[in-house]
Amino acid sequence: MRESRALPYLLLLPSTLFLLVFFVWPLAQVAVEAFTVGGSPSLGNFHTMVTHWKFPQALKNTLLLAAIIVPLQLVVALTMATLVMQIGRGRDLILYVLTIPLGISDLAAGLVWLAILQQNGFLNSALQHFGLMDQPVNWLSYQNYGFILFAVVLAELWRSTAIVLVILIAGMGLIPKEYYEAAAVFGAGPWRRLVKVTLPLLKPSIQTALILRTILAFEVFAVVAALAGTQFPVLLGETFQWQYTLQDHAVASAYALLILAISASITIFYLWALRQREEVRA
């Protein structure tokens, strides 16, 4: 009896030790470094962070990217998942093709789109070939803020929408077909079945997808670095700059804690907003 009571704790021990060593302890070190100046507790590192001239732009760009990318990916992935689930033969092959970008790293995805959009890239070459322009355009110029934002959103949409797609398809696969059949009997069309059947029952999967993609959206860096370099600052990019270029680990730790705080706050909001009501569970 004693062994059976202790068994769950013994099984949890390896993962608990892993989290303590590789997450809790490094996080504690980062927190101590962020709140310490000259060996004394201080908010000086956060003051240095928020008063730096690139901080407002980095915060704005990061929030803007997350606000555009996450809802757009959810809508695109939901549309793709709905269409894929209606396919009979060949569904697995189509899903495999759609998830190919999952195997591409952030930096590689950025370089792919850089090869397309740079001044001597494929886009300008194609436009010149068809006589649509005389001279190549520097789409990714620092003066072209709107197009840089569009390029980053496009690259992220192409690269990581497949993550949301896989999560939603897995959730749709758990919805009993009898619900759709009953809705069809009562005259519900495709849109009404989506709103009244699919979305309510898909809420846990949507919650998981939103949390995952929002956290990753606040950590976007490699795609931005490949397409725009330092002319489009984001929070994680500034963390990298303070850590390795400016060699100020304390301010970099302050940036890391800020990203963690924003991600945790939005995660808590998703958990609250998309929580399962007790009467629904019952």
C-alpha positions, 0 to 999 in steps of 0.5 A, spaced: 500 500 500 505 504 501 509 503 495 502 504 491 501 511 494 509 513 493 509 510 486 505 517 482 510 521 486 516 517 484 514 517 477 513 525 477 520 525 480 524 525 474 520 531 470 520 535 477 527 535 477 528 536 470 523 543 471 527 545 477 534 544 474 533 547 467 527 552 468 526 554 475 533 555 477 535 559 471 529 563 471 531 565 479 538 567 476 535 571 471 530 574 476 536 576 481 540 579 475 534 583 473 533 586 479 540 587 482 545 593 480 551 593 483 550 587 488 543 591 491 536 590 489 534 595 484 529 597 478 535 600 475 535 595 469 528 596 468 529 603 468 535 602 463 530 598 458 524 602 458 528 609 457 532 606 451 530 609 445 529 602 441 524 600 447 518 603 445 518 601 437 520 594 439 514 593 444 510 596 439 512 591 433 512 585 438 505 587 440 503 589 433 505 582 430 502 578 435 495 582 434 496 580 427 499 574 426 495 570 432 488 571 429 490 571 422 493 564 423 487 561 427 482 563 422 486 560 416 488 554 420 480 553 422 478 554 414 484 549 412 482 544 417 474 544 416 476 543 408 481 538 410 476 534 414 471 534 409 476 530 404 475 523 404 481 519 400 488 523 400 486 526 406 493 524 410 497 526 404 494 533 403 495 534 411 502 532 410 503 537 404 500 542 409 505 541 415 511 541 411 513 548 413 513 545 420 520 542 419 523 548 417 526 552 422 525 560 423 531 562 420 531 558 414 524 560 413 526 568 414 532 566 408 527 563 404 522 569 404 529 574 403 531 570 397 524 572 394 523 579 397 530 582 397 532 587 391 535 582 387 530 576 389 525 572 385 519 577 386 523 583 382 526 578 377 519 575 375 516 582 375 521 585 371 520 578 366 513 580 365 514 587 364 511 590 370 516 594 372 523 597 369 527 597 375 528 592 381 524 595 388 528 595 395 522 592 398 525 591 405 528 598 405 528 601 412 523 606 409 518 601 407 516 599 414 509 597 412 512 592 407 517 589 412 511 588 417 507 585 411 513 580 409 514 578 417 507 576 417 507 573 411 513 569 413 510 567 420 503 565 417 507 560 412 511 557 417 507 556 423 500 556 421 501 548 420 502 548 428 495 551 429 492 546 423 495 540 426 492 542 433 485 544 430 485 537 426 486 533 432 481 536 436 476 536 430 477 528 430 474 527 437 468 531 435 462 525 434 459 525 427 452 524 431 452 531 433 453 533 425 448 528 423 443 531 428 444 538 426 443 536 419 437 533 421 434 540 424 436 543 418 443 547 420 447 549 414 455 548 414 456 555 417 451 554 423 454 547 424 461 550 424 458 556 429 454 551 434 457 545 433 464 545 431 467 551 435 464 550 442 466 543 442 473 545 439 474 550 445 480 546 448 484 545 442 483 553 440 485 555 447 491 550 446 493 553 439 492 560 442 496 560 448 502 556 444 502 561 438 501 567 442 507 565 446 511 564 440 509 570 437 512 574 442 518 570 441 519 572 434 526 573 432 530 569 427 525 571 421 525 578 423 533 578 423 533 575 416 528 579 413 529 586 416 536 585 421 536 591 426 531 596 422 525 592 425 526 591 432 522 586 437 523 585 444 527 578 443 531 581 438 533 587 443 534 581 448 539 578 444 542 585 442 543 587 450 546 580 451 551 579 446 552 585 442 552 590 448 554 585 453 549 587 458 546 581 461 542 584 467 538 589 462 537 582 457 534 579 463 530 585 464 527 584 457 526 576 458 522 577 464 518 582 461 517 577 455 515 572 460 510 577 464 506 579 457 506 571 455 504 569 462 498 574 462 495 573 456 496 565 457 492 567 464 487 571 460 486 565 454 485 560 460 479 565 463 476 567 457 476 560 454 474 556 460 469 550 460 463 552 464 461 547 469 454 546 466 458 544 459 462 539 463 456 536 466 
